[in-house]
Amino acid sequence: MAAFLNHRRPARDTRTRNTTATSRAALLAQRPLGHFDRDRLPDPGKFYEQELGDLKGLTKWKTARCAFHGPDKNPSLSVNVETGGYHCHACGASGGDLIAFIRQRDGLSFVDACKRLGCWVEGRA
């Protein structure tokens, strides 16, 4: 126990601290200028109808052919036309909104998916 009480911290290396600050500044400089604007997201019902074709169903959950796996005869993708959520009962693809759909289908980053959907505003917030 006495060794614990006599423990001293090693001296700080100032080079590490400056390097960390420099790398953080470099990361901040790489950040895209802009911000996400939820109000600019397209209507989920219209978006899914344009992307997936005919939607079937009478409730807010409609069914369509899945965009994530090969062609199938029966529609296996359920989409929520109010929130944009989706779930495929065949391949398990799922997400909570249109951004997640575009990211998963096209393999895009958040910013690129937002730009494709028209909800990314360039410039400073």
Secondary structure, 3 states (H helix, E strand, C coil): CHHHHCCCCCCCCHHHHHHHHHHHHHHHHHCCCEEECHHHCCCHHHHHHHHHCCCECCCCEEEECCCCCCCCCCCCEEEECCCCCEEECCCCCEECCHHHHHHHHHCCCHHHHHHHHCCEEECCC
